[in-house]
Amino acid sequence: HPERTIYTQGNPVNAPGCIDQSVKFNGKAQYLDLGRKVGMCKDNLDYCYKGFTTRLRIKPEQLRSNQWFVSSAPLDVYYKSGRLFADFRTPRKQWTVSSSELSPHVWNLVDLSWHPVDGAKMFINGKRVDYTMTGSINSGEYDTRRRFYIGRTDTDMKNELYPDASLDDFRMYNGRWEYLHWRGILDFDF
């Protein structure tokens, strides 16, 4: 990435991707460390007045419960019990969306969007698969010093799994999905 240093652990490899080159993780302690203060509204969705959207393309080779794709203070993306989950958090509230529509061995376009009024939404391949307008109380610790990881979570990884998957075209936007789509910023080239 031209604007940030990204550290790799365990030597994930470049592989043909959906857009250009993807990062292929083999499920064995391979991940990316983007550091802290990645730029998502100061790592606190309370500052995302216009909303927040992230996009990534995932090609899972295996879908295993407790497999982590993204981990940060405001957003976690993981697979558990046959479903892809996304947890959006502020220091006080949490919104969770999920879907069973993530397919193995093919590229899946995953858009995750949050807005302070509209709540959280998950889209897979351009189709809204889940949403919630109301969040619950965030009873966990909210630490903006958490590192931003792709391919693991911010734990000792004793109960969580590294992904056996390729990831491509990871993007973050300050704005909700509908606005970005309307402006032509989000395309649907699968």
Disulfide bonds with the S-S distance in Angstrom:
Cys41-Cys48 1.74
